[in-house]
């Protein structure tokens, strides 16, 4: 059955433009537009004037007063021609201000041209901020391009890479910024933890919990694991304290700021689940014990239940002293507790352990190189640092600042540095803590 130009416009083009987020008042049809004639701009409002001035244009797409592009619809019985191209480009050049792109479609094939030089845009090469243009309609150039970033597997992966960097921004340190929690050059992964995470990803359980005391390295393990997993899987990383609108809405807001189509949280998760039907989408939430939401246990439990029937995996971290609140309420297991992966020890939560000898030796070597320190350690210092990587950082900071060559618990500067570091880790009411100590 042959589809007319009007059929193509109403059945294919209009629904597509709506999914990209364009409103009715941003889609201007052939019955009214402005033409640039020499130094004068003429408003064309009637069918008779349109026929006199030039053939009609189908759809002029606008945003914030700017003409973005012209869409010219053709019947689906013929292939697109150079004549169709020239016609669409002539319309785009006539409107005022001139539209920078011209799109021609017969419903089966789309071609996009730069109005300035009539060149066709290569859909395989054209990108915006690293994202490919939507593959259903590779439309846009210049300022219009940002409105056509679509949900493809490649684009979502690009987005995830950027989101993980953003999520870790306040945690990620370097040689020039050593007061942050996670410095990649000082990170050594735990083989046992990695094995448990891999077993979890292969399991049917939706939630993995990393539990440990303050200073045991939970945040570093979360950051290191997220950076490793994102090489092969879509990953999102959040600090719990930043989830001010809950989990699903915060994630949906992040996606909607980047992608052209607008989805509420439910529609977004369904779209992602369909897109990555052969990969796990891994969501890291660090420090759930610091989350200010009153009903955080219920929110996590509800999200875990939703993840169970999808392709999502949730990895969280929590201080060991707070963990029981997430497992039981008034003697009854929580929804979160029921969805937790059991570790090798059949525990609901992986308790951070000390590094084994090989891992700890690698860690010490990295610290020596990073801080340029080759002095000696008292054995009791090494034993304590192996249990608490936080202390290891403090000792090396002291060694570098004081030029000390033999680190023992008798080095008075260690206690000053340790006190300072502990106070900085208190999230609120530092003045009260200072007076208490």
NORGI-V630563 format. One record per pair of residues at least 6 apart in sequence whose C-alpha atoms are under 7 Angstrom apart, sorted by sequence separation. I is the first residue (numbers start at 1). GAP is how many residues later the second one is. D is the distance in Angstrom with one decimal. If there is no record, write none. Layout:
# NORGI-V630563
[[I | GAP | D] [I | GAP | D]]
This chain:
# NORGI-V630563
[[35 | 6 | 5.6] [36 | 6 | 6.4] [44 | 6 | 6.3] [50 | 6 | 6.1] [61 | 6 | 6.2] [62 | 6 | 5.3] [92 | 6 | 6.0] [93 | 6 | 6.5] [104 | 6 | 5.9] [105 | 6 | 6.5] [113 | 6 | 5.4] [114 | 6 | 6.4] [126 | 6 | 6.4] [127 | 6 | 5.9] [133 | 6 | 6.9] [173 | 6 | 6.9] [212 | 6 | 6.5] [256 | 6 | 5.6] [307 | 6 | 6.6] [327 | 6 | 5.7] [328 | 6 | 5.3] [342 | 6 | 5.1] [343 | 6 | 6.6] [368 | 6 | 6.1] [385 | 6 | 5.4] [34 | 7 | 6.5] [35 | 7 | 5.2] [61 | 7 | 5.7] [92 | 7 | 5.1] [103 | 7 | 7.0] [104 | 7 | 5.4] [113 | 7 | 4.4] [126 | 7 | 6.7] [173 | 7 | 4.7] [243 | 7 | 6.1] [256 | 7 | 6.9] [327 | 7 | 5.5] [341 | 7 | 6.3] [342 | 7 | 6.8] [343 | 7 | 6.1] [385 | 7 | 5.0] [423 | 7 | 6.5] [34 | 8 | 5.5] [35 | 8 | 6.4] [61 | 8 | 5.5] [103 | 8 | 5.8] [104 | 8 | 6.5] [112 | 8 | 5.7] [113 | 8 | 5.8] [140 | 8 | 6.9] [172 | 8 | 5.8] [173 | 8 | 6.7] [200 | 8 | 6.8] [210 | 8 | 6.8] [326 | 8 | 6.9] [340 | 8 | 5.9] [34 | 9 | 4.4] [60 | 9 | 6.1] [61 | 9 | 6.2] [103 | 9 | 4.6] [112 | 9 | 5.7] [139 | 9 | 6.7] [171 | 9 | 5.2] [172 | 9 | 6.6] [173 | 9 | 5.7] [174 | 9 | 5.5] [226 | 9 | 6.8] [327 | 9 | 6.8] [33 | 10 | 6.0] [34 | 10 | 5.8] [60 | 10 | 4.6] [92 | 10 | 6.2] [102 | 10 | 5.8] [103 | 10 | 6.4] [171 | 10 | 5.3] [172 | 10 | 5.0] [173 | 10 | 4.7] [327 | 10 | 4.9] [33 | 11 | 5.4] [59 | 11 | 5.7] [60 | 11 | 6.5] [101 | 11 | 6.9] [102 | 11 | 5.3] [171 | 11 | 5.6] [172 | 11 | 6.0] [32 | 12 | 5.5] [33 | 12 | 6.8] [59 | 12 | 5.1] [101 | 12 | 5.7] [102 | 12 | 6.6] [252 | 12 | 6.4] [32 | 13 | 4.5] [58 | 13 | 6.1] [59 | 13 | 6.7] [89 | 13 | 5.5] [101 | 13 | 5.0] [102 | 13 | 6.3] [252 | 13 | 5.1] [31 | 14 | 5.7] [58 | 14 | 5.3] [88 | 14 | 5.7] [100 | 14 | 6.2] [101 | 14 | 5.2] [134 | 14 | 5.6] [31 | 15 | 6.1] [57 | 15 | 6.5] [58 | 15 | 6.6] [100 | 15 | 5.3] [123 | 15 | 5.7] [133 | 15 | 5.7] [134 | 15 | 5.3] [398 | 15 | 6.5] [31 | 16 | 6.4] [72 | 16 | 5.9] [88 | 16 | 6.8] [133 | 16 | 5.0] [134 | 16 | 4.1] [249 | 16 | 5.5] [252 | 16 | 6.5] [398 | 16 | 6.0] [128 | 17 | 6.7] [132 | 17 | 6.5] [133 | 17 | 6.3] [248 | 17 | 5.6] [128 | 18 | 6.6] [131 | 18 | 6.5] [85 | 19 | 6.7] [395 | 19 | 6.3] [398 | 19 | 7.0] [70 | 22 | 5.8] [93 | 22 | 6.9] [69 | 23 | 6.9] [92 | 23 | 6.9] [132 | 23 | 6.3] [394 | 23 | 6.6] [131 | 24 | 5.2] [394 | 24 | 6.2] [371 | 25 | 6.8] [30 | 26 | 5.7] [89 | 26 | 5.6] [360 | 26 | 6.7] [30 | 27 | 5.3] [110 | 27 | 6.4] [112 | 27 | 5.9] [131 | 27 | 6.7] [373 | 27 | 7.0] [381 | 27 | 6.2] [30 | 28 | 5.4] [130 | 28 | 6.9] [288 | 28 | 6.9] [381 | 28 | 6.7] [29 | 29 | 5.8] [30 | 29 | 6.5] [70 | 29 | 6.8] [288 | 29 | 6.3] [289 | 29 | 5.5] [297 | 29 | 5.8] [371 | 29 | 6.5] [376 | 29 | 6.2] [377 | 29 | 5.8] [378 | 29 | 6.1] [29 | 30 | 4.8] [67 | 30 | 6.3] [69 | 30 | 4.9] [76 | 30 | 4.7] [281 | 30 | 6.2] [282 | 30 | 6.0] [283 | 30 | 6.1] [284 | 30 | 6.0] [285 | 30 | 6.3] [286 | 30 | 5.6] [287 | 30 | 5.2] [288 | 30 | 5.6] [289 | 30 | 6.5] [375 | 30 | 4.5] [376 | 30 | 4.7] [377 | 30 | 4.9] [378 | 30 | 5.2] [28 | 31 | 5.7] [29 | 31 | 6.2] [67 | 31 | 6.6] [68 | 31 | 5.2] [69 | 31 | 6.0] [70 | 31 | 6.5] [71 | 31 | 6.1] [72 | 31 | 6.1] [73 | 31 | 6.1] [74 | 31 | 6.0] [75 | 31 | 5.3] [76 | 31 | 6.2] [280 | 31 | 5.4] [281 | 31 | 4.8] [282 | 31 | 4.8] [283 | 31 | 4.9] [284 | 31 | 4.8] [285 | 31 | 4.8] [286 | 31 | 5.1] [287 | 31 | 5.2] [355 | 31 | 6.3] [375 | 31 | 5.6] [376 | 31 | 6.2] [377 | 31 | 6.4] [27 | 32 | 6.4] [28 | 32 | 5.0] [67 | 32 | 5.0] [68 | 32 | 6.3] [69 | 32 | 4.6] [70 | 32 | 4.9] [71 | 32 | 4.7] [72 | 32 | 4.8] [73 | 32 | 5.3] [74 | 32 | 4.6] [76 | 32 | 6.9] [189 | 32 | 6.9] [280 | 32 | 5.8] [281 | 32 | 6.0] [282 | 32 | 5.9] [283 | 32 | 6.1] [284 | 32 | 5.8] [285 | 32 | 6.8] [304 | 32 | 6.4] [354 | 32 | 5.9] [27 | 33 | 5.9] [28 | 33 | 6.2] [68 | 33 | 6.8] [69 | 33 | 5.6] [70 | 33 | 6.0] [71 | 33 | 5.9] [72 | 33 | 6.5] [73 | 33 | 5.9] [280 | 33 | 6.6] [289 | 33 | 6.5] [354 | 33 | 4.9] [27 | 34 | 4.8] [57 | 34 | 6.1] [277 | 34 | 6.9] [301 | 34 | 4.7] [26 | 35 | 5.9] [27 | 35 | 6.3] [301 | 35 | 3.9] [304 | 35 | 6.4] [26 | 36 | 4.9] [300 | 36 | 6.3] [26 | 37 | 5.9] [273 | 37 | 6.3] [182 | 38 | 5.2] [273 | 38 | 5.6] [101 | 39 | 6.5] [181 | 39 | 6.8] [101 | 40 | 6.6] [240 | 45 | 5.7] [233 | 46 | 6.5] [235 | 46 | 6.0] [236 | 46 | 6.4] [237 | 46 | 6.0] [238 | 46 | 6.1] [239 | 46 | 5.5] [240 | 46 | 5.7] [233 | 47 | 6.6] [234 | 47 | 5.2] [235 | 47 | 4.8] [236 | 47 | 4.8] [237 | 47 | 4.7] [238 | 47 | 4.8] [239 | 47 | 4.8] [240 | 47 | 5.7] [233 | 48 | 6.6] [234 | 48 | 6.4] [235 | 48 | 5.8] [236 | 48 | 6.1] [237 | 48 | 6.1] [238 | 48 | 6.3] [239 | 48 | 6.4] [240 | 48 | 5.3] [241 | 49 | 6.1] [240 | 50 | 6.7] [241 | 50 | 4.6] [240 | 51 | 5.1] [241 | 51 | 6.4] [36 | 58 | 5.7] [35 | 59 | 5.2] [36 | 59 | 6.2] [35 | 60 | 4.6] [36 | 60 | 5.5] [34 | 61 | 5.4] [35 | 61 | 5.5] [33 | 62 | 6.9] [34 | 62 | 5.6] [9 | 64 | 6.1] [222 | 64 | 6.9] [8 | 65 | 6.4] [8 | 67 | 6.9] [219 | 67 | 6.5] [5 | 68 | 5.4] [5 | 69 | 4.9] [161 | 69 | 7.0] [5 | 70 | 4.9] [167 | 70 | 5.4] [4 | 71 | 5.0] [167 | 71 | 5.2] [3 | 72 | 5.8] [164 | 72 | 5.7] [167 | 72 | 6.8] [3 | 73 | 6.0] [163 | 73 | 6.4] [164 | 73 | 5.1] [2 | 74 | 6.7] [160 | 74 | 6.0] [2 | 75 | 6.4] [160 | 75 | 5.7] [68 | 76 | 5.5] [160 | 76 | 5.9] [157 | 77 | 5.5] [12 | 95 | 6.4] [207 | 97 | 6.5] [8 | 98 | 6.7] [206 | 98 | 6.1] [8 | 99 | 5.7] [218 | 99 | 6.6] [206 | 101 | 5.8] [206 | 102 | 5.3] [205 | 103 | 6.7] [214 | 105 | 6.5] [206 | 106 | 6.9] [207 | 106 | 6.1] [208 | 106 | 6.3] [209 | 106 | 5.8] [210 | 106 | 6.1] [211 | 106 | 5.8] [212 | 106 | 6.8] [213 | 106 | 5.4] [206 | 107 | 5.0] [207 | 107 | 4.8] [208 | 107 | 4.7] [209 | 107 | 4.9] [210 | 107 | 4.5] [211 | 107 | 5.2] [212 | 107 | 5.2] [213 | 107 | 5.5] [206 | 108 | 6.0] [207 | 108 | 5.8] [208 | 108 | 6.3] [209 | 108 | 5.6] [210 | 108 | 6.4] [211 | 108 | 5.7] [212 | 108 | 4.8] [150 | 109 | 6.0] [211 | 109 | 5.3] [149 | 110 | 5.2] [150 | 110 | 6.2] [149 | 111 | 5.4] [148 | 112 | 5.5] [147 | 113 | 5.1] [153 | 122 | 6.5] [20 | 128 | 6.8] [207 | 132 | 6.1] [208 | 132 | 5.9] [206 | 133 | 6.2] [207 | 133 | 4.9] [208 | 133 | 5.4] [205 | 134 | 5.9] [206 | 134 | 6.8] [207 | 134 | 5.9] [205 | 135 | 6.2] [205 | 136 | 5.4] [216 | 136 | 6.9] [211 | 138 | 6.2] [210 | 139 | 5.8] [211 | 139 | 5.7] [212 | 139 | 5.6] [209 | 140 | 4.6] [210 | 140 | 4.9] [211 | 140 | 4.7] [212 | 140 | 5.2] [200 | 141 | 6.3] [208 | 141 | 6.6] [209 | 141 | 6.0] [210 | 141 | 6.2] [211 | 141 | 6.0] [210 | 142 | 6.8] [196 | 147 | 6.3] [190 | 165 | 7.0] [188 | 171 | 6.8] [216 | 172 | 4.9] [217 | 172 | 6.2] [215 | 173 | 5.8] [216 | 173 | 6.0] [215 | 174 | 6.5] [216 | 174 | 6.7] [188 | 175 | 6.1] [215 | 175 | 4.8] [186 | 177 | 6.8] [186 | 180 | 5.8] [185 | 181 | 7.0] [186 | 181 | 6.2] [21 | 239 | 6.4] [20 | 240 | 5.0] [21 | 240 | 5.5] [20 | 241 | 4.4] [21 | 241 | 6.3] [19 | 242 | 5.5]]
